[in-house]
Amino acid sequence: MTDTTRRTFVTGAAIAAGAAAATQAGAAPQSGNAAAATTPAAAAYPKPPYPVQRQPWPGLASKMTPRPDHGETSYKGSGKLAGRKALITGGDSGIGRAAAIAYAREGADVAINYLPAEEPDAREVMALIRAEGRKAVAIPGDLRDERFCRRLIQQAAERLGGLDILVNNAARQQTRPGIADISAQDFDDTMKTNVYAPFWLTKAAVERMGAGAVIVNTSSEQAGDPSPDIVDYALTRAAVLNFTKSMAKQLASRGIRVNAVAPGPFWTPLQVSGGATPDKLRSFGETTPLGRAGQPAEIAALYVAAADPSLSYSTGQIFGSSGGNGQPA
């Protein structure tokens, strides 16, 4: 098999997998209020009750039922990020994967970071990025290590030929019934993944970024309306919101914008790998006005907007997508 044939085969396999994912999501059993859909595509997305399932942390999108829709077959780009160089943490699955697909289809070269255990999902993303004719860079590693975070920025910039966009998206979420059940190791792992890593990565990135660069952080509706069983996670999402606003002010004079996206309940491996109890998972997203969890494909455009050069007056902004539950404070 020639290199060209091999690339075509791998790309085709990934696209086929994406198509199957979207079909599976659309074909899932429906329940609840059908009027909760806001577009024809959204009407096909699965609603609670969802199948109860568990995976070991960090989980794989490819093993979820129904499999999430990341926009593999639906996202259409229009050149908004042409020529940009982006690094996305947690880019193998969930919201990070949706952002990686969207960025590539908007003309960006994309590097993704993920844990080694997530390699199967990452390979699919690499193929989808390359299918758009964009450079794809995979850099696995643990963001809880400050030295790795510095190397990640260095390697991404070197292999992409620059760094215009940093998306701090990777997160850890583990449900615990009470504060007594949150061990020191739990707390440390969550803080290092969700707060320390964005701090370390941003610190290293701004040394390489020039005017026109953008940092996009992932916060959550949990920043303003925390659930009682993910106390440490909710705390970190509030910290990221504050970090976004303060860094936007600090970096404005250098022409570097900093925005955040605040998702509500989204159907990602974060939930099935310990982020929700089985009971909560079954009814996940049911209490939103739209009556269901969001699919990653439904938030990708906000990550594009947060980094879009044409929105050059938007910094320190919080782009929300919570199914009708409002914005975090």
N, C-alpha and C positions, 0 to 999 in steps of 0.2 A: 504493500500500500504506500503510495507517495505521501509526502508531507501535506500536500494540498488536499489530497483525498481524505487523509486522516483528519485534518482540520474540519473539512466539510462534514464528515461523519459525526465527529464529536459535537459540532455546533448543531447539526440536525437533531441529534439525540437529545440535547438539552432543550431545544425548542419544542420537540415532541413531548418531553417531560413537562414543560411549562403548559402546553396545551392540555395535556391530561389533567394537570393540576387545576386549571381553570374550569375544565369540564366537570371534574369531580366536585369542585366547590359549588358550581352551578346546579349540579344534579342532586345535591344533598337534600334529604327530606325537609320539607318546609312545615313550619307551625307558627303560631302567633299571628300578629296583625300584618297582613299582606300590604296594607296601605302605608306601612312604615318605610317602604322603599322610596328613594328620592330620584332614581333614574331607572331606566329599564334594566341596566346591568345589575344594579343593586338589588332589584327584585329577585334575582336568581341566587343571591348569596344565602348561605345556610343561616338558619336562626335556631335559637335554643328550642328544645334541649339538644346539647351536643353530646357525642359519645364520651363517656368517662375513659380516660387514658392516662398513663403515666410513663414518663421517660426519665432516665438518669440525666442530671444536669450535664451539659447545657441544652441537650435536646436537639433533634433534627426536624426540620420542616418536612423533609421527604418521608418521615415516618408518622406524620400527623394524619388524623382522620376527623373531618375532611382535610385534605391538604390545602394550605393557604394559597390564595391567589396573590402573587407579587407583581402582577402586571406583565407576566411573561408573554402573553399573546395580545394584551390590550393596550399597553402604553405606547403612544405615538409621540415621537419627539418633533421639535421644530427648530432645533439649532440654538436654543437659549443658552447653552453652556459650551458652545463650540470652542474647541481649543483649550479648554480649562483642564487642570490637573487636580484630581480629587482623591482624598483618602477617607474611607468610611470604615469606622470600627463596627464590629458586629455585622459586617456586610454579607455574610453567608446566608442569612435567613431573616425572616420577619421583616420589620420595617427597614432595616439596613439593606437587605437584599432588594426590596422594592426601590429604595433610593438609588442603589447601584445600577439597576436596570434602567431607571429613568435618566440618570446622569449620562450613561453611555448613549442612550437614544437621543439625548439633547446635545451630543457631540463631545462629551468629556472623556478623557482617559481616566481610568479608575483603578485605584489600589484598594483592596479590602483586607482587613485584619479579622481574625477569628481564632478560636481555640483549636488545637490540633484535632480534637475529637469531632470537630465540625467539618472536617475535610470533605466528606461526600457532598454536603450542601455547597461548599465553596467551589468545588469543581464545576457544578452546574452553573454557578454565577459567572465563573471565568469564561465558560463557553458562550454564555449569553452576551457578555460584554464584547468578546472577540467577534461574535456574529455581526455586530454593528460596525466592525472595522476599527474599533478603538483598542488602545493598549490596555491590557488587563494585567494587574500585578497582585499576586497573592502573598501575604506576609503573615503566617500564623504565629501566635505567641500570646503570652499571658500578660494582660494589661496591669495586673497587680504589681508588676516589677517595674520600678522607675527606670532602670537601665534599659529594659526592653522598650519602654515607651520612647525613650530618646532615640534608640536604634530604629524604631518603627518610622519615626518622622524622617530620619536621615535616609533610610532605605527607600521609602516612598518617594521622597524628593529626587533622589538619584535615579531611580528606575523609571519614574514618570517624566523626568526632565524638568522638574519644578513642582511647586505645591501652591495652588490657588485656593483650594477649598479643603477644609478639615471638617468632617462630620463626626462629632463625638456621640456615638449612638449606642455602643455596647453597654449592657447593664446586667446586673444580677438581682434576682428577686426570688425570695424563698418565704413561703407563708409560715408563720409561727403564731399559735393561739394567744400567747401572752408574752410580756417582756421577759419573764423568767425563762422562757424557752429560747430566747435569742442568746446564743453563746457568744463569748468574746471573739471566737474565730468567725462565726457567722457575721457579726457586726463588722469586723475588720475586713472580711472578704467583700462585703457589700459596699463599704465605704471606699475601699481601694479601687474597686471596679467602677463605681458610679460617680465618685467625686475626685479621688486622687488622680485617677488616670486622665480624665479630661483636663485637670490642672496641669499635670506633667506634659501632656501632649500639646496643649495650648502654649505652654511656656516654651517648648522646643519649636513649635511651628512658627510662632511670630518672629523668631530669629531669621526665618527664611522667607517670610511673606512680605510682599510689597503692597503698595496702594492698589485697591481693587480686589484684594483677597477677602475671603469670607470664612467665618467659623460658624458652624451650625450645630447646636447642642440639642439633644433629646431630653426633654423634661417629661411631664406627665400631668394629667388632671389630679393625680395624687398629691401634687405640690400644694393644692388649695383645698382638697377634699379627701384627706387620707383615710384609708381603710384601717380598721383596728388590728388586722392580722398580718400586715406588712409594714410595720412601724419603721423599721430601719430603711426599707426601700423608699417609702414616702418621704422620709427625712432627706434622703439624697436627692430626690427630684426637686424638692424645694430649694436645696442648696444650688442645684444646677440653674434653676430659674434666676436666683440672685446673682450667680456667677455670670450669667449671660448679660444681665443688665449692667453690672459694674464693668465688665470687660468691654462692652459696647462703648461706654463713656471713655474708658482708658485708651482704647485703640482708635477712636474716631479721628484724632489728629493725624494719625498715620494712614488714614484712608482704608483701614481694615474694618469691615462690618462684622457684627456678632449678633446672630439671631437664634431663636430656639423654636422647636416644634413640640407641642404638648399633646400627645395622644391620649385618648380615653381607652376603653377596653378594645384591644386588638388581638386577633387570632394568630398567635405566634408561639414558637417553642418556649418562650419565657413562661407561659402559663402551664403547659403540660409537663414541664420538668421541675415542678416544685413551687411555681409561682402562685398556684391556686389550689385549694382543697378540691377533692373530687366533686363535692356538692356545688361548690362555687363554679367550678369549671362547667358543669352540666348546664347551669343557667347563665353562663358568662355573657355579660352585655344586655341581659334581659331587662334591666331597670332603666336603660337609656330610652329616651323618647323614640328612637328608631328601633328599639326592641331586639337588638342583636349586637354581637361583636363586629367591629370593623375588620375589613380585609386589608392587608398591607398595601395592595394596589390603590386603595382609596385615600392614602395619605402621601403617596410618592410625590404628587404634584406640589405639595406644601414644601417638601425639601428642595425641590427645584426653585420654587418661588423665593425661599429663604436665601438662596445663593444666586439668584438671577441678577446679572449686572444691570439690567434695565430698572430694577428696583433699588437704585443706588441711594435713595433717601431713607431706606428702611434699615435701621439698625437698632438693636435693643428691643426688637419686636418678638412677640410670642404668637406663633401661628398655631391655632387650636384645631383639633379634630376629635370631638368627643361624643359624636352621635346625638348631640342636642343637650348635653349636660353643662354647657357653658365653659368659660375660660377659668384657669387657675388664677388666684389673686396675685 
